[in-house]
Amino acid sequence: MAGQDGDEGRETEGGGSRKRRRTPPSDWQFPVLTAMGLRPGQQKLIVIVTSVVGAVAALAGVALFATSLGKYAPDREASAALLGPNTTLPQVFRGWNSPRLFDPLADRAKDAKALTEKEVFGQSELSVDKKQRLKLVAKRLDSDCSAAVWGEGLTERLSDAGCTQAARGLYLSSDGRYVGQYTLLNLKDGQAATELVNALDTLYRGGWARPLPSSKGSFPAGGYSEAGAYALGHYVGLVWLGRLDGAEPGVKDDYVSLTLGLRGAEKAVYRRVVAITGPKS
């Protein structure tokens, strides 16, 4: 009886037998997918697509995790680290662009005369209200603006803005509760002043004006303070206020009035506008 075809073997003409070769199983056969009636080629396609989708999902997950860590600001971190744990800088900041009133001072070429210490800080007191005054206890005018500020980012900004002068005045309130500093920066033009004010919206966290020292009082290290930057033509005025005890303001602390009083130092800039435009009729 002739041998049967299939797995058992097949008889040859010489009387011997040889085994029939099996077709090797595909590398792309998975029991679950085979049971679903999918051919090896279809199974291969599914595995490839699944792998790509999985890789994309994993990458998206990594990106989401990285985003959750927040942004790294090297200049800010480095600057704060250089000053140490007792860094003195404002916790609150606001900036204002230049009003049209100061348009005549938009170009320093039309206002080339350098500031003087007497011009900016000629008044020994600035009025806040009928009872409160701010008394000048220290003043300084630097022709090197980097001497008046700290922070690599801010120093570079002032250099790019063509800063040639930084005038600082330190004030104490007549009731002995507050300390304030006014800084006036002399920049190349109004655009540079506006760009600096806008940049300070974030830059102030890693660079600010250096507080003037005084035996009568100064900003306490690590204490609470508030600040604002005002573009005034090609000038920028920095107002900085806090309590001498470093505490956060309470309901009786009128920082708005104190700010207006401290900005009395800007009279020097107003006089320069009048010098260019002439008194109004």
C-alpha positions as CSV (number, residue, x, y, z in Angstrom):
1,M,0.0,0.0,0.0
2,A,1.4,3.3,-1.0
3,G,2.5,5.7,1.7
4,Q,0.2,8.5,2.6
5,D,0.9,12.2,1.6
6,G,1.3,14.6,4.4
7,D,3.2,14.5,7.6
8,E,3.7,10.7,7.6
9,G,6.0,10.6,4.5
10,R,5.7,9.6,0.9
11,E,7.1,6.5,-1.0
12,T,9.6,7.1,-3.7
13,E,10.2,5.1,-6.9
14,G,13.4,3.6,-5.3
15,G,11.3,2.1,-2.5
16,G,12.6,4.6,0.0
17,S,10.7,7.4,1.6
18,R,11.3,11.0,2.4
19,K,9.7,13.4,4.7
20,R,7.7,16.4,3.5
21,R,9.2,19.7,4.5
22,R,7.0,21.8,6.8
23,T,6.3,25.4,6.0
24,P,8.1,27.4,8.8
25,P,5.6,29.5,10.8
26,S,5.7,33.2,10.2
27,D,7.5,35.4,12.6
28,W,4.4,37.6,12.6
29,Q,1.8,35.2,14.0
30,F,0.3,35.9,17.4
31,P,-2.3,33.4,18.8
32,V,-4.8,36.1,19.7
33,L,-4.6,37.8,16.3
34,T,-4.6,34.4,14.5
35,A,-7.8,33.4,16.3
36,M,-9.3,36.7,15.0
37,G,-8.7,35.5,11.5
38,L,-5.9,37.9,10.6
39,R,-3.2,36.8,8.2
40,P,0.5,37.2,9.2
41,G,0.9,40.3,6.9
42,Q,-2.0,41.9,8.6
43,Q,-0.7,41.0,12.0
44,K,2.7,42.6,11.1
45,L,1.0,45.8,10.1
46,I,-0.9,46.0,13.4
47,V,2.2,45.5,15.4
48,I,4.2,48.2,13.6
49,V,1.3,50.7,13.9
50,T,0.9,49.9,17.6
51,S,4.6,50.4,18.2
52,V,4.6,53.8,16.4
53,V,1.6,55.0,18.3
54,G,3.1,53.8,21.6
55,A,6.3,55.7,20.9
56,V,4.4,58.9,20.1
57,A,2.3,58.6,23.2
58,A,5.5,58.0,25.3
59,L,7.1,61.1,23.8
60,A,4.0,63.2,24.5
61,G,4.1,62.0,28.0
62,V,7.7,63.0,28.4
63,A,6.9,66.5,27.0
64,L,4.0,66.9,29.3
65,F,6.1,66.0,32.3
66,A,8.9,68.4,31.2
67,T,6.3,71.2,30.9
68,S,5.0,70.5,34.4
69,L,8.5,71.2,35.8
70,G,8.2,74.8,34.7
71,K,10.7,77.1,32.9
72,Y,14.3,77.4,33.7
73,A,15.6,81.0,33.8
74,P,19.4,80.7,34.1
75,D,20.0,84.5,34.5
76,R,17.5,84.8,37.2
77,E,18.7,81.8,39.2
78,A,22.3,82.7,38.8
79,S,21.8,86.3,39.8
80,A,19.8,85.4,42.9
81,A,22.4,82.8,43.9
82,L,25.2,85.3,43.6
83,L,23.5,87.6,46.1
84,G,22.8,84.9,48.6
85,P,19.8,84.1,50.8
86,N,19.4,87.7,51.9
87,T,18.7,89.1,48.5
88,T,16.9,92.4,48.7
89,L,14.4,92.8,45.9
90,P,10.7,93.7,45.5
91,Q,8.0,91.0,45.8
92,V,5.5,93.1,43.7
93,F,6.2,95.0,40.5
94,R,4.3,97.1,38.0
95,G,5.5,99.0,34.9
96,W,4.1,101.9,33.0
97,N,4.9,103.2,29.5
98,S,5.8,106.8,28.9
99,P,2.8,109.3,28.7
100,R,2.7,111.6,25.7
101,L,3.7,114.5,27.9
102,F,7.3,113.2,27.8
103,D,7.4,112.9,23.9
104,P,9.8,115.9,23.7
105,L,12.3,113.8,25.7
106,A,12.1,110.7,23.4
107,D,15.5,111.5,22.0
108,R,18.4,112.1,24.3
109,A,20.1,114.1,21.5
110,K,17.6,116.8,22.2
111,D,18.2,116.6,26.0
112,A,22.0,116.1,26.0
113,K,22.8,117.9,29.3
114,A,23.8,115.3,31.9
115,L,21.8,115.0,35.1
116,T,23.2,116.4,38.3
117,E,22.8,115.1,41.9
118,K,21.4,118.5,43.0
119,E,18.9,118.6,40.1
120,V,17.3,115.3,41.0
121,F,17.7,115.3,44.8
122,G,17.8,119.0,45.5
123,Q,14.8,118.7,47.9
124,S,15.6,117.2,51.3
125,E,12.0,116.2,51.8
126,L,9.1,115.0,49.6
127,S,5.5,115.5,50.8
128,V,3.2,112.5,51.0
129,D,0.2,114.2,52.8
130,K,-0.4,116.8,55.4
131,K,1.2,114.6,58.1
132,Q,3.6,112.4,56.3
133,R,6.9,113.3,54.6
134,L,9.8,111.4,53.1
135,K,13.2,112.6,54.2
136,L,16.3,112.2,52.0
137,V,19.0,110.3,54.0
138,A,21.3,109.2,51.2
139,K,22.0,110.0,47.5
140,R,24.3,109.0,44.8
141,L,24.9,109.6,41.1
142,D,26.8,107.0,39.1
143,S,28.0,107.4,35.5
144,D,28.5,103.6,35.4
145,C,25.0,102.2,35.6
146,S,26.2,98.7,36.4
147,A,27.3,100.1,39.8
148,A,23.7,101.0,40.7
149,V,22.1,97.6,39.9
150,W,22.7,93.9,40.4
151,G,21.8,91.0,38.1
152,E,23.5,90.0,34.9
153,G,20.3,90.3,32.8
154,L,19.5,93.8,34.0
155,T,23.1,95.0,33.7
156,E,23.2,93.8,30.1
157,R,19.9,95.5,29.4
158,L,21.1,98.8,30.6
159,S,24.3,98.5,28.5
160,D,22.2,97.8,25.4
161,A,19.9,100.7,26.3
162,G,22.9,103.1,26.4
163,C,22.5,103.9,30.0
164,T,25.0,106.7,31.0
165,Q,23.7,107.8,34.4
166,A,21.9,106.2,37.4
167,A,20.8,108.6,40.2
168,R,19.6,107.0,43.5
169,G,18.0,108.6,46.5
170,L,17.1,106.9,49.8
171,Y,14.2,108.2,51.9
172,L,12.8,107.4,55.3
173,S,9.2,108.4,56.3
174,S,8.8,111.0,59.0
175,D,6.8,108.6,61.1
176,G,9.7,106.1,61.1
177,R,7.7,103.3,59.4
178,Y,8.7,103.3,55.8
179,V,11.8,103.3,53.6
180,G,11.8,104.2,49.9
181,Q,14.3,104.6,47.1
182,Y,14.0,106.5,43.8
183,T,16.3,105.6,41.0
184,L,16.4,107.6,37.7
185,L,18.1,106.0,34.7
186,N,19.3,108.0,31.7
187,L,18.9,105.9,28.6
188,K,19.5,106.6,24.9
189,D,15.9,107.1,23.7
190,G,12.2,106.5,24.5
191,Q,12.2,103.1,22.7
192,A,15.0,101.9,25.0
193,A,13.1,103.2,28.0
194,T,9.9,101.4,27.0
195,E,11.7,98.1,26.3
196,L,13.4,98.2,29.7
197,V,10.1,98.8,31.5
198,N,8.5,95.9,29.7
199,A,11.5,93.6,30.3
200,L,11.4,94.4,34.0
201,D,8.0,92.8,34.2
202,T,9.9,89.5,34.6
203,L,13.6,90.7,34.8
204,Y,13.1,92.3,38.2
205,R,13.0,88.8,39.8
206,G,16.7,88.3,39.1
207,G,18.0,91.9,39.0
208,W,17.2,95.2,40.6
209,A,18.6,98.5,41.9
210,R,21.1,98.2,44.7
211,P,19.8,99.7,47.9
212,L,21.8,102.7,49.2
213,P,23.3,102.1,52.6
214,S,22.4,104.4,55.5
215,S,23.0,104.3,59.2
216,K,19.5,105.8,59.7
217,G,17.8,102.8,58.0
218,S,17.5,100.8,54.8
219,F,15.6,97.9,53.2
220,P,15.7,94.9,55.5
221,A,17.2,91.8,53.9
222,G,14.4,89.4,52.9
223,G,11.7,91.9,53.9
224,Y,8.6,92.7,51.9
225,S,8.7,95.6,49.4
226,E,6.9,96.8,46.3
227,A,8.2,98.5,43.2
228,G,7.3,100.2,39.9
229,A,9.0,101.3,36.8
230,Y,8.0,104.4,34.8
231,A,9.2,105.3,31.3
232,L,9.6,109.1,31.1
233,G,10.8,109.9,27.6
234,H,14.4,108.5,27.5
235,Y,14.5,108.2,31.3
236,V,13.2,105.3,33.5
237,G,12.2,106.0,37.1
238,L,12.3,103.1,39.6
239,V,10.1,103.5,42.7
240,W,10.8,101.1,45.5
241,L,9.0,101.1,48.9
242,G,8.8,98.9,52.0
243,R,8.3,99.0,55.7
244,L,11.4,99.3,57.8
245,D,10.4,96.2,59.8
246,G,10.1,94.2,56.6
247,A,6.5,93.2,57.3
248,E,3.9,92.9,54.6
249,P,1.5,95.9,54.3
250,G,-1.6,96.0,56.4
251,V,-4.9,98.0,56.0
252,K,-3.3,101.2,57.3
253,D,-0.3,101.1,54.9
254,D,-1.0,103.5,52.1
255,Y,1.5,102.5,49.4
256,V,-0.3,104.5,46.7
257,S,0.2,107.8,48.5
258,L,3.8,106.9,49.4
259,T,4.5,106.1,45.7
260,L,3.1,109.5,44.6
261,G,5.2,111.2,47.2
262,L,8.4,109.4,46.2
263,R,7.8,110.3,42.6
264,G,8.3,113.9,43.6
265,A,11.9,113.3,42.5
266,E,10.6,113.3,38.9
267,K,10.2,117.1,39.0
268,A,13.6,117.2,37.4
269,V,12.3,115.4,34.3
270,Y,9.3,117.7,34.1
271,R,11.6,120.7,34.2
272,R,13.5,119.3,31.2
273,V,10.3,119.0,29.2
274,V,9.6,122.6,29.9
275,A,13.1,123.5,28.9
276,I,12.5,122.0,25.5
277,T,8.9,123.0,24.8
278,G,8.7,126.2,26.8
279,P,6.0,127.0,29.5
280,K,2.4,126.6,28.4
281,S,0.4,129.7,27.8
